[in-house]
Amino acid sequence: MPNASPALVEKAVNTIRMLSADMVQQANSGHPGLPMGAADMAFVLWTRHLRFNPDDPRWLGRDRFLLSAGHGSALLYALLHLAGFDCTLDDLKKFRQLGARTAGHPEFGHLPGVEITSGPLGQGFANGVGFAMGQAMLSAKLGPGNPVADHFTYALVSDGDLMEGVSAEAASFAGHHRLGRLVYLYDDNGITIDGRTSITFAGEDVTRRFEAYGWHVQAVDGRDHGGISAAIEAAKGDPRPSLIRVKTVIGYGSPKKAGTSAAHGAPLGEEELKATKEALGWPLEPRFLVPDDVRAFWRELLAERQVHYRAWQERADAWRAGNPIESALLDTHVARWVPARIQDRLLEAGPAADATRKLSAGAINRAAPIVPSLVGGSADLAESNLTDIKGAGGFSPEQRDGRNVHYGIREHAMGAIANGLAYDGLHIPFTATFLQFADYMRPAVRLAALARLQSIYVWTHDSIFLGEDGPTHQPVEHLSALRVIPNLHVVRPVDGEEVAVAWAHALTRRDGPTALVLTRQKLAPVEREGGFDPEQAARGGYVVKAPAGATFTVVATGSEVPLAQAALGLLAQRGLHGRLVSMPCLECFEAQDAAWRDAVIPPALPTAAVEAAVGVEWWKLTGKDGLVIGIDRFGASGPEKGLAEAYGFTPAKVAERLEGWLRARR
């Protein structure tokens, strides 16, 4: 840190405060309180500890700074601007405006230096655990002195983050795994939108809770720069993850709103903004002021950071020269390299009919040896989801290079931790649980889709046909609920060939998450006319059979494809001939050109859809005169065959529904 007088340091901190307050006031929307109260700790972290380089924002050796308390986004934008990132004063002035890069809550990919999409509280907390785990995994694989060995993941978290259950799950996981390169600054201001945290949070001893999780916990005053810096230094030297309780005053400097919920979620107001500037000795004009000496301070700081950056590059080059094999491995991780012919490699297993979860297990273990960045795990269901990478070991404090992650029964944190791995960009993560419990992951799944992260979900036991566990474990509405999430590809394959194409798609798709929805039960084989064409299957929907003289089309997915084929066989005996379409990924199919869609589902022919789920999304393919054979009630406990009979999912009953529909159209 450059030499600076106490007066200059105070001016620099107030610059952060006032840039934040001016942003919120100009937008007439936002949260000024957190940036004003947390400005001191942020200044100390960024000027004394954080490694960054605005000229190389994704530099491998950088420290990661996550603003989990995303409502304080103005703080992050002010820091990025002052630190020389591509975040201009004009960007600050457009805060929260349509099309601006300075969104209301930080969004990954909008601005260099924004590491995560944050806002829903607790998500960033768990994302940071993913960053730290990924570093530990990769560093262990690369050996001593490697380029990813010594960076830290810092996060600024709030009372709200600590109240959310996802942070409890993630904290427990991080403590168990002793992720010591994780340092969280807790903005302990005691205020939420509804008032003081004492109305709902006073009965909890945060320090003892985190100590019980296995964390190193300290407490400091939010205006004590020396104390904050010493606490960060101590945290960096401790082998446990660290939480630093920084006691702050929300809206610091505001005469009437400091320390109150009025500073939390609304602008200060012109009158109070003026009073705040007067109280802090800040010029009333111009707005968005960065004093020359403050600007010079940050330039000098950046020059220091550039020296450290070049020194790191020299060390990294020396390591690469001495470790060519490990260097090549690092490059595969940085690129998330996948063989160009991954689909062909996965298809080498040949056609197979079985439970698709079992076929997926085979695909995982064919992919893992040739995709080094692939890591994953299950929420205590690996034996049911069949997701273990054989021979790869389990990630633990004793085995950092294990590729199988035992998340425990922590679905929500599992999804958010995997997002952290994906944000950092050095691994391709997959996670697994029963489809029914995808609901426990949904906030993280939605954020992965929004942030366009490459994350893979393996959701098994995909229908009522898992049997005796009953309706609490039998998903009926989940496929529809997941398919409405923009940018999430939901793939429900039927056999080994479709599973291979699905995994190849998930491994090569870089602009969003992919969900593989798989059966518990073994499926009958599908008879395809002319064999299997993987390129057609990759388009989301394709023709399985189209007999001469067909007068209608039936679309099915997953376990219902062989069911529909058997039903069509019965109808053919009665002189009713229909085309069969397998639709493993509706989202992929809808992205195709109209000519392909019309060739697969001819508009001139009536269309029916068969899926053992609510199925509301299929009406857009079938039209109002079409037919959707689905499920409009919860499941029940009983053997698979009994459920199929009771819910109308036998060949005879599906054929009966189709025949009645066709005759009613005449």
DOLO-694760 format. One line per 4 residues: number of its first residue (from 1); for each residue x, y, z of C-alpha. Coordinates in Angstrom, 1 decimal. Last residue first. Example, Ala and Ser with C-alpha at 12.3 -4.5 7.8 and 13.67 -1.06 7.14 Angstrom:
<sites>
2 = 13.7:-1.1:7.1 | 12.3:-4.5:7.8 .
</sites>
This chain:
<sites>
666 = -63.4:-37.7:-37.2 | -61.5:-36.0:-34.4 | -63.2:-38.0:-31.7 | -61.9:-41.2:-33.3 .
662 = -58.3:-40.0:-33.0 | -58.7:-39.0:-29.3 | -60.4:-42.3:-28.5 | -57.6:-44.2:-30.3 .
658 = -54.9:-42.3:-28.4 | -56.4:-42.8:-25.0 | -56.9:-46.6:-25.7 | -53.3:-46.9:-27.0 .
654 = -52.1:-45.3:-23.8 | -54.1:-47.7:-21.8 | -53.0:-50.8:-23.7 | -49.3:-49.8:-23.7 .
650 = -49.4:-49.1:-20.0 | -49.2:-45.7:-18.5 | -52.8:-45.1:-17.3 | -52.1:-44.0:-13.8 .
646 = -53.4:-47.1:-12.0 | -51.8:-49.5:-14.5 | -48.4:-47.8:-14.4 | -48.7:-47.5:-10.6 .
642 = -49.3:-51.2:-10.2 | -46.4:-52.0:-12.5 | -44.0:-49.8:-10.5 | -44.9:-51.2:-7.1 .
638 = -46.8:-49.0:-4.7 | -46.9:-45.7:-2.9 | -48.8:-43.0:-4.7 | -48.2:-40.2:-7.2 .
634 = -49.6:-36.7:-7.1 | -52.3:-35.6:-9.5 | -52.5:-34.3:-13.1 | -50.3:-36.9:-14.8 .
630 = -49.7:-36.9:-18.6 | -51.2:-37.9:-21.9 | -51.3:-34.6:-23.8 | -53.6:-34.6:-26.8 .
626 = -54.0:-32.2:-29.7 | -56.8:-30.0:-30.7 | -55.6:-27.1:-28.6 | -52.1:-27.4:-30.1 .
622 = -49.8:-30.4:-29.8 | -46.5:-28.6:-29.6 | -47.6:-25.7:-27.4 | -49.6:-28.2:-25.4 .
618 = -46.5:-30.0:-24.4 | -45.5:-27.4:-21.8 | -48.4:-28.4:-19.5 | -46.8:-31.9:-19.1 .
614 = -47.9:-32.7:-15.5 | -45.6:-35.7:-15.6 | -45.4:-39.3:-17.0 | -44.9:-38.1:-20.6 .
610 = -46.9:-38.8:-23.7 | -47.5:-36.1:-26.3 | -50.1:-36.1:-29.1 | -50.0:-34.4:-32.5 .
606 = -52.5:-34.1:-35.3 | -50.9:-34.0:-38.8 | -50.7:-31.0:-41.1 | -48.1:-29.3:-38.9 .
602 = -45.6:-32.1:-39.5 | -43.7:-32.8:-36.2 | -40.1:-33.8:-37.2 | -40.2:-32.1:-40.6 .
598 = -42.0:-29.1:-39.2 | -39.3:-28.7:-36.5 | -36.5:-29.0:-39.1 | -38.0:-26.5:-41.4 .
594 = -38.8:-24.1:-38.6 | -35.2:-23.8:-37.6 | -34.0:-25.4:-34.4 | -34.0:-23.6:-31.0 .
590 = -37.3:-25.3:-30.1 | -35.7:-28.7:-30.3 | -32.9:-27.7:-27.9 | -35.4:-26.5:-25.4 .
586 = -37.5:-29.7:-25.7 | -34.6:-31.9:-25.0 | -35.0:-35.7:-25.2 | -37.9:-35.5:-27.7 .
582 = -38.3:-38.9:-29.3 | -40.8:-38.8:-32.1 | -43.1:-41.7:-33.2 | -45.3:-41.5:-36.3 .
578 = -48.7:-43.0:-36.2 | -50.6:-45.8:-38.0 | -54.2:-46.7:-37.0 | -55.3:-49.9:-38.8 .
574 = -56.2:-51.8:-35.7 | -52.9:-53.7:-35.6 | -51.2:-50.4:-36.0 | -52.9:-49.2:-32.8 .
570 = -51.2:-52.0:-30.8 | -47.8:-51.2:-32.2 | -48.4:-47.5:-31.5 | -48.9:-48.4:-27.8 .
566 = -45.6:-50.3:-27.8 | -43.8:-47.3:-29.3 | -45.4:-45.0:-26.8 | -44.2:-47.1:-23.9 .
562 = -40.7:-47.4:-25.5 | -40.6:-43.5:-25.6 | -42.3:-43.0:-22.2 | -39.2:-43.9:-20.2 .
558 = -37.4:-40.9:-21.6 | -39.5:-38.6:-23.7 | -42.5:-38.9:-26.0 | -44.0:-37.3:-29.1 .
554 = -46.8:-39.1:-31.0 | -47.6:-38.0:-34.5 | -50.8:-38.6:-36.6 | -52.0:-40.0:-39.9 .
550 = -49.2:-42.4:-40.8 | -49.6:-43.7:-44.4 | -46.1:-45.1:-44.6 | -44.6:-45.6:-41.2 .
546 = -42.6:-42.8:-39.6 | -40.3:-44.2:-36.8 | -37.9:-42.7:-34.4 | -38.2:-39.2:-35.8 .
542 = -36.1:-36.5:-34.0 | -36.2:-34.1:-31.1 | -33.5:-32.1:-29.3 | -31.2:-31.3:-32.2 .
538 = -28.5:-33.6:-30.6 | -30.8:-36.5:-31.5 | -30.5:-35.7:-35.2 | -26.7:-35.5:-35.0 .
534 = -26.6:-38.7:-33.1 | -28.4:-40.7:-35.9 | -29.6:-44.0:-34.5 | -30.7:-46.7:-37.0 .
530 = -32.8:-46.6:-40.1 | -36.1:-46.8:-38.3 | -35.4:-47.0:-34.6 | -36.6:-49.8:-32.4 .
526 = -36.4:-48.6:-28.7 | -35.2:-51.0:-26.0 | -37.3:-51.5:-22.9 | -36.4:-49.4:-19.8 .
522 = -34.8:-50.4:-16.5 | -36.1:-48.4:-13.6 | -34.4:-45.5:-11.7 | -34.8:-43.2:-14.6 .
518 = -32.8:-40.1:-15.6 | -33.2:-36.4:-16.0 | -29.9:-34.9:-17.2 | -29.9:-31.1:-16.5 .
514 = -27.7:-28.8:-18.5 | -26.4:-25.4:-17.4 | -25.6:-22.4:-19.6 | -23.4:-20.9:-22.3 .
510 = -20.5:-23.4:-22.4 | -22.1:-26.5:-23.8 | -19.4:-29.1:-24.5 | -19.8:-31.4:-21.5 .
506 = -23.5:-31.1:-21.3 | -24.0:-31.9:-25.0 | -21.6:-34.8:-24.8 | -23.6:-36.1:-21.8 .
502 = -26.9:-35.8:-23.6 | -25.5:-37.5:-26.8 | -24.2:-40.4:-24.7 | -27.5:-40.7:-22.8 .
498 = -29.4:-40.7:-26.2 | -27.2:-43.7:-27.3 | -27.5:-45.5:-24.0 | -31.3:-45.3:-23.8 .
494 = -34.3:-43.0:-23.2 | -32.9:-39.5:-22.6 | -34.6:-36.7:-20.6 | -32.6:-33.5:-21.2 .
490 = -33.5:-30.2:-19.6 | -31.5:-27.4:-21.0 | -31.7:-24.4:-18.7 | -31.4:-21.1:-20.6 .
486 = -34.8:-19.7:-19.4 | -36.3:-21.6:-16.5 | -39.7:-22.8:-17.8 | -38.3:-26.3:-18.4 .
482 = -37.6:-26.8:-14.7 | -41.2:-26.3:-13.5 | -42.6:-28.5:-16.3 | -40.1:-31.3:-15.5 .
478 = -40.8:-30.9:-11.8 | -44.6:-31.2:-11.7 | -44.8:-35.0:-11.3 | -41.8:-35.9:-9.1 .
474 = -42.3:-39.0:-6.9 | -40.4:-38.8:-3.6 | -43.2:-37.4:-1.4 | -45.6:-39.3:-3.6 .
470 = -44.6:-42.8:-2.6 | -41.3:-44.5:-1.7 | -42.9:-47.7:-3.2 | -42.4:-47.0:-6.8 .
466 = -39.6:-45.2:-8.7 | -42.3:-45.3:-11.4 | -43.8:-42.0:-10.2 | -41.1:-40.2:-12.2 .
462 = -37.5:-39.1:-12.5 | -35.7:-41.3:-10.0 | -32.5:-39.5:-11.2 | -31.4:-35.9:-11.5 .
458 = -27.8:-35.4:-12.7 | -27.2:-31.7:-13.0 | -24.4:-30.2:-15.0 | -23.0:-26.7:-14.6 .
454 = -21.5:-24.6:-17.4 | -22.6:-21.2:-16.2 | -24.7:-18.8:-18.2 | -25.2:-16.3:-15.3 .
450 = -29.0:-16.5:-15.5 | -29.0:-20.3:-16.0 | -26.6:-20.8:-13.1 | -28.7:-18.4:-11.0 .
446 = -31.8:-20.4:-11.7 | -30.1:-23.6:-10.7 | -28.8:-22.0:-7.5 | -32.3:-21.0:-6.5 .
442 = -33.7:-24.4:-7.6 | -31.5:-26.7:-5.6 | -34.0:-27.8:-2.9 | -36.6:-28.0:-5.7 .
438 = -34.3:-30.4:-7.5 | -35.2:-32.7:-4.6 | -37.9:-34.6:-6.5 | -35.4:-35.1:-9.4 .
434 = -33.3:-37.2:-7.0 | -29.8:-35.9:-6.3 | -26.7:-35.2:-8.3 | -24.1:-32.5:-9.0 .
430 = -21.8:-32.0:-11.9 | -18.9:-29.5:-12.1 | -16.7:-28.6:-15.2 | -13.6:-27.2:-13.5 .
426 = -11.3:-24.2:-13.9 | -13.9:-21.5:-14.7 | -14.1:-19.7:-11.3 | -17.8:-19.2:-12.0 .
422 = -18.3:-22.9:-12.6 | -16.6:-24.0:-9.3 | -18.7:-21.3:-7.5 | -21.8:-22.6:-9.2 .
418 = -21.0:-26.1:-7.9 | -21.0:-24.5:-4.4 | -24.4:-23.0:-5.1 | -26.0:-26.3:-6.3 .
414 = -24.4:-28.3:-3.4 | -25.5:-25.5:-0.9 | -29.1:-26.1:-1.8 | -28.8:-29.9:-1.9 .
410 = -27.1:-30.3:1.5 | -27.6:-33.9:2.6 | -23.8:-34.6:2.4 | -21.8:-33.0:-0.4 .
406 = -19.5:-35.9:-0.9 | -17.4:-34.6:-3.8 | -15.8:-37.2:-6.1 | -12.7:-35.8:-7.9 .
402 = -10.2:-36.4:-5.1 | -7.2:-34.2:-5.4 | -7.4:-32.8:-1.9 | -7.2:-36.2:-0.2 .
398 = -6.7:-35.8:3.6 | -9.0:-32.8:4.0 | -11.5:-34.5:1.7 | -12.3:-34.9:-1.9 .
394 = -13.3:-38.5:-2.6 | -11.1:-40.8:-4.7 | -10.8:-41.0:-8.5 | -10.8:-44.7:-8.8 .
390 = -14.3:-44.8:-10.3 | -16.0:-41.4:-10.8 | -19.0:-41.9:-8.6 | -22.3:-40.7:-10.1 .
386 = -24.6:-43.7:-9.7 | -27.6:-41.6:-8.6 | -28.6:-44.3:-6.1 | -25.1:-45.1:-4.7 .
382 = -24.1:-41.5:-5.0 | -27.1:-40.4:-2.9 | -25.6:-38.4:-0.1 | -26.1:-35.1:-2.0 .
378 = -24.1:-36.2:-5.0 | -20.8:-35.5:-6.5 | -18.8:-33.9:-9.2 | -15.6:-33.2:-11.0 .
374 = -14.8:-33.0:-14.8 | -11.7:-30.9:-15.3 | -9.6:-33.8:-16.5 | -11.9:-34.7:-19.4 .
370 = -10.4:-37.8:-21.0 | -10.4:-40.1:-17.9 | -13.7:-38.6:-16.7 | -15.7:-39.1:-19.9 .
366 = -15.9:-42.9:-20.0 | -16.7:-43.0:-16.3 | -19.4:-40.4:-16.6 | -20.9:-42.2:-19.6 .
362 = -21.1:-45.5:-17.8 | -22.8:-43.9:-14.8 | -25.2:-42.3:-17.3 | -26.2:-45.7:-18.6 .
358 = -27.0:-46.7:-15.0 | -29.1:-43.6:-14.4 | -30.8:-44.4:-17.7 | -32.1:-47.7:-16.3 .
354 = -31.3:-50.1:-19.1 | -31.4:-50.4:-22.9 | -28.1:-50.3:-24.6 | -26.7:-49.2:-28.0 .
350 = -22.9:-48.9:-28.3 | -20.3:-48.1:-25.7 | -18.4:-46.2:-28.4 | -21.1:-43.6:-28.3 .
346 = -19.2:-41.8:-25.5 | -16.1:-41.5:-27.7 | -18.1:-40.3:-30.7 | -19.7:-37.6:-28.6 .
342 = -16.4:-36.5:-27.2 | -15.0:-36.1:-30.7 | -13.5:-32.6:-30.1 | -12.0:-33.8:-26.8 .
338 = -13.1:-31.6:-23.9 | -10.8:-28.9:-22.5 | -12.0:-26.8:-19.6 | -9.6:-24.3:-21.1 .
334 = -8.1:-23.4:-17.8 | -8.3:-27.0:-16.7 | -6.6:-28.3:-19.8 | -3.9:-25.7:-19.4 .
330 = -3.2:-26.8:-15.8 | -2.7:-30.3:-17.1 | -0.2:-29.1:-19.6 | 1.7:-27.3:-16.9 .
326 = 1.6:-30.4:-14.7 | 3.3:-32.3:-17.5 | 5.8:-29.5:-18.2 | 6.8:-29.0:-14.6 .
322 = 10.2:-27.2:-14.5 | 9.5:-24.7:-17.3 | 5.9:-24.3:-16.0 | 7.2:-23.5:-12.5 .
318 = 9.6:-20.9:-13.9 | 6.9:-19.3:-16.0 | 4.6:-19.2:-12.9 | 7.3:-17.5:-10.8 .
314 = 7.9:-14.9:-13.5 | 4.2:-14.3:-13.8 | 3.9:-13.8:-10.1 | 6.7:-11.2:-10.2 .
310 = 4.9:-9.5:-13.0 | 1.7:-9.3:-11.0 | 3.5:-8.1:-7.9 | 5.0:-5.2:-9.8 .
306 = 1.6:-4.5:-11.4 | 0.0:-4.4:-7.9 | 2.5:-1.7:-6.9 | 1.6:0.4:-10.0 .
302 = -2.1:-0.1:-9.1 | -1.4:1.3:-5.7 | 0.2:4.4:-7.2 | -2.7:4.9:-9.5 .
298 = -5.1:4.4:-6.6 | -3.3:7.1:-4.6 | -3.3:9.5:-7.6 | -7.1:9.2:-8.0 .
294 = -7.4:10.0:-4.3 | -5.1:13.0:-4.7 | -7.1:14.2:-7.7 | -10.4:14.0:-5.8 .
290 = -13.0:11.5:-7.3 | -16.3:13.3:-7.4 | -19.4:11.5:-8.6 | -21.6:14.5:-8.0 .
286 = -19.8:17.8:-8.4 | -20.7:19.4:-6.1 | -21.6:19.2:-2.4 | -18.0:18.9:-1.5 .
282 = -17.3:16.4:1.3 | -16.6:17.5:4.9 | -18.1:14.2:6.2 | -21.0:16.0:8.0 .
278 = -21.5:18.3:5.0 | -21.6:15.4:2.6 | -24.2:13.7:4.8 | -26.4:16.8:5.1 .
274 = -26.4:17.1:1.3 | -27.4:13.4:0.9 | -30.0:13.9:3.6 | -31.7:16.7:1.7 .
270 = -31.4:15.0:-1.7 | -32.8:11.7:-0.4 | -30.8:9.0:1.2 | -31.8:6.5:-1.5 .
266 = -33.7:3.4:-0.4 | -33.1:-0.1:0.8 | -30.9:0.0:3.8 | -30.4:3.6:5.0 .
262 = -33.9:3.8:6.5 | -33.2:0.6:8.3 | -31.3:2.7:10.9 | -27.7:3.0:12.0 .
258 = -27.0:6.1:9.9 | -30.3:7.6:8.7 | -30.5:11.1:10.3 | -26.9:12.4:10.3 .
254 = -25.7:10.2:7.4 | -22.0:9.5:7.9 | -22.2:5.8:8.2 | -25.2:4.4:6.3 .
250 = -25.0:1.1:8.2 | -22.7:1.4:11.2 | -20.1:-1.4:11.3 | -18.9:-4.2:13.5 .
246 = -16.7:-6.4:11.4 | -17.1:-10.0:12.3 | -14.2:-11.8:10.6 | -15.2:-15.3:9.5 .
242 = -12.3:-17.6:8.6 | -12.0:-21.0:6.9 | -9.5:-23.1:8.9 | -5.8:-23.5:8.3 .
238 = -5.1:-20.1:9.9 | -2.5:-17.7:8.4 | -4.8:-15.9:6.0 | -7.2:-15.3:8.9 .
234 = -4.4:-13.7:11.0 | -3.6:-11.4:8.2 | -7.3:-10.5:7.7 | -7.6:-9.8:11.4 .
230 = -4.4:-7.6:11.4 | -5.9:-5.6:8.4 | -9.2:-5.1:10.2 | -7.4:-4.0:13.4 .
226 = -5.2:-1.6:11.7 | -8.1:-0.1:9.8 | -10.2:0.3:12.9 | -13.5:1.8:11.6 .
222 = -15.4:-1.4:11.4 | -14.4:-2.5:14.8 | -13.1:-6.1:15.0 | -14.3:-9.6:15.8 .
218 = -12.5:-12.9:15.0 | -13.7:-16.4:14.0 | -11.7:-19.4:12.7 | -14.3:-21.9:11.4 .
214 = -14.9:-25.5:12.4 | -18.7:-25.4:12.1 | -18.8:-25.1:15.9 | -16.7:-22.0:15.6 .
210 = -19.2:-20.7:13.2 | -22.1:-21.2:15.6 | -20.1:-19.8:18.5 | -19.3:-16.6:16.7 .
206 = -22.8:-16.2:15.3 | -24.5:-16.5:18.8 | -28.1:-16.7:17.8 | -31.0:-15.4:19.9 .
202 = -30.7:-11.9:18.5 | -31.6:-12.8:14.9 | -35.3:-12.1:14.6 | -36.3:-8.7:16.1 .
198 = -32.7:-8.2:17.1 | -31.8:-7.8:13.5 | -32.9:-4.2:13.7 | -35.5:-3.1:11.3 .
194 = -37.6:-4.5:8.5 | -35.0:-3.9:5.8 | -32.2:-5.4:7.9 | -29.9:-3.9:10.4 .
190 = -27.4:-5.3:13.0 | -24.4:-3.8:11.2 | -22.1:-6.9:11.2 | -20.7:-6.6:7.8 .
186 = -19.1:-10.1:7.9 | -15.7:-10.2:6.1 | -15.2:-13.8:4.8 | -11.8:-15.4:4.3 .
182 = -11.5:-18.7:2.5 | -8.0:-20.0:1.9 | -8.4:-22.3:4.9 | -10.9:-24.7:3.3 .
178 = -10.9:-27.1:6.3 | -13.1:-29.7:4.6 | -15.5:-29.9:7.6 | -15.5:-26.2:8.0 .
174 = -16.3:-25.6:4.3 | -19.2:-28.2:4.4 | -20.7:-26.7:7.6 | -20.4:-23.2:6.2 .
170 = -22.1:-24.3:3.0 | -25.1:-25.8:4.7 | -25.4:-22.8:7.1 | -25.0:-20.4:4.1 .
166 = -27.9:-22.2:2.3 | -30.1:-21.7:5.3 | -30.3:-17.9:4.9 | -29.7:-16.0:8.2 .
162 = -25.9:-15.6:7.6 | -26.5:-14.0:4.2 | -29.0:-11.6:5.6 | -26.6:-10.5:8.3 .
158 = -24.2:-9.6:5.5 | -21.3:-11.1:3.6 | -18.2:-9.6:2.0 | -16.2:-12.4:0.4 .
154 = -12.6:-13.2:0.0 | -11.1:-16.2:-1.8 | -7.4:-16.4:-1.4 | -4.5:-17.1:-3.8 .
150 = -1.5:-19.3:-3.0 | -1.6:-22.5:-4.9 | -3.0:-21.6:-8.2 | 0.3:-21.0:-10.0 .
146 = 2.0:-24.2:-8.8 | 4.6:-24.1:-6.1 | 4.0:-27.6:-4.8 | 1.9:-30.1:-6.8 .
142 = -0.5:-29.8:-9.7 | -3.2:-32.2:-8.6 | -3.3:-30.7:-5.1 | -3.5:-27.2:-6.5 .
138 = -6.5:-28.2:-8.6 | -8.5:-29.7:-5.8 | -7.7:-26.9:-3.3 | -8.5:-24.2:-5.8 .
134 = -11.8:-25.8:-6.7 | -12.7:-26.1:-3.0 | -12.0:-22.4:-2.4 | -14.1:-21.3:-5.4 .
130 = -16.9:-23.6:-4.4 | -16.9:-22.3:-0.9 | -17.1:-18.8:-2.3 | -20.3:-19.8:-4.2 .
126 = -21.8:-20.8:-0.9 | -21.5:-17.2:0.6 | -22.4:-15.8:-2.8 | -25.7:-17.7:-2.7 .
122 = -26.5:-16.7:0.9 | -28.7:-13.8:-0.1 | -30.3:-13.7:-3.5 | -28.3:-10.8:-4.9 .
118 = -25.1:-12.1:-6.5 | -24.0:-13.0:-10.0 | -20.4:-13.9:-9.4 | -16.8:-12.7:-10.1 .
114 = -17.5:-9.1:-11.1 | -14.0:-7.9:-11.9 | -14.7:-7.2:-15.5 | -18.3:-6.0:-15.9 .
110 = -21.4:-7.6:-17.4 | -20.2:-11.2:-17.4 | -21.3:-12.1:-13.9 | -24.2:-9.8:-12.7 .
106 = -23.9:-7.6:-9.7 | -27.2:-6.5:-8.3 | -28.9:-3.4:-9.5 | -26.9:-3.6:-12.7 .
102 = -23.9:-1.6:-13.5 | -23.4:-2.8:-17.1 | -26.2:-0.5:-18.1 | -28.8:-1.7:-20.6 .
98 = -31.8:-0.3:-18.6 | -30.6:1.8:-15.7 | -29.5:0.5:-12.3 | -26.3:2.6:-12.2 .
94 = -26.0:4.7:-15.3 | -23.9:7.3:-13.5 | -21.5:4.6:-12.3 | -21.0:3.4:-15.9 .
90 = -20.3:7.0:-17.0 | -17.7:7.1:-14.3 | -16.1:4.2:-16.0 | -15.9:0.5:-15.1 .
86 = -13.2:-1.2:-17.1 | -11.1:-1.8:-14.0 | -8.8:0.9:-12.7 | -9.0:0.3:-9.0 .
82 = -11.2:3.4:-8.5 | -13.8:2.1:-10.9 | -13.8:-1.4:-9.6 | -14.1:-0.1:-6.0 .
78 = -17.0:2.2:-6.9 | -18.8:-0.7:-8.7 | -18.3:-3.0:-5.7 | -19.7:-0.5:-3.3 .
74 = -22.6:0.3:-5.5 | -23.5:-3.4:-5.5 | -24.5:-3.3:-1.8 | -27.6:-5.3:-2.6 .
70 = -25.2:-8.1:-3.7 | -24.3:-9.0:-0.1 | -22.3:-12.0:-1.5 | -19.8:-9.5:-2.9 .
66 = -17.1:-11.9:-4.0 | -13.5:-11.0:-4.2 | -11.2:-13.6:-5.7 | -7.5:-13.2:-5.2 .
62 = -5.6:-13.1:-8.5 | -3.2:-15.7:-9.6 | -5.1:-17.0:-12.6 | -5.6:-13.5:-14.0 .
58 = -9.3:-13.1:-14.9 | -9.2:-9.3:-14.7 | -5.9:-9.0:-16.7 | -5.5:-5.2:-17.2 .
54 = -7.5:-4.6:-14.0 | -4.9:-6.6:-12.0 | -5.8:-7.9:-8.6 | -4.3:-9.2:-5.4 .
50 = -6.3:-8.2:-2.4 | -4.4:-7.5:0.8 | -3.5:-3.9:1.8 | -5.5:-1.7:-0.7 .
46 = -8.4:-3.9:-1.5 | -9.0:-5.3:1.9 | -8.4:-2.1:3.8 | -10.7:-0.1:1.4 .
42 = -13.4:-2.8:1.7 | -13.2:-2.7:5.5 | -13.5:1.1:5.5 | -16.3:1.3:2.9 .
38 = -18.5:-1.2:4.8 | -20.8:1.4:6.4 | -21.3:3.6:3.4 | -21.5:0.7:1.0 .
34 = -24.0:-1.1:3.2 | -26.3:1.9:3.7 | -26.6:3.1:0.1 | -29.0:0.4:-1.1 .
30 = -30.8:1.0:-4.4 | -33.1:3.3:-6.3 | -33.4:6.9:-7.2 | -30.9:6.1:-9.9 .
26 = -29.1:9.4:-9.2 | -29.4:8.9:-5.5 | -28.1:5.3:-5.6 | -25.1:6.3:-7.6 .
22 = -24.4:9.4:-5.5 | -24.5:7.4:-2.3 | -22.0:4.8:-3.7 | -19.7:7.5:-5.1 .
18 = -20.0:9.2:-1.7 | -19.0:6.2:0.4 | -16.1:5.1:-1.9 | -14.8:8.7:-1.9 .
14 = -15.2:8.8:1.8 | -12.7:5.9:2.1 | -10.2:7.8:-0.1 | -10.7:11.0:2.0 .
10 = -10.1:9.1:5.2 | -6.9:7.6:3.7 | -5.8:11.0:2.6 | -6.3:12.5:6.1 .
6 = -4.6:9.6:7.7 | -1.6:10.3:5.5 | -0.7:7.9:2.7 | 2.3:5.8:2.0 .
2 = 1.4:3.5:-0.9 | 0.0:0.0:0.0 .
</sites>
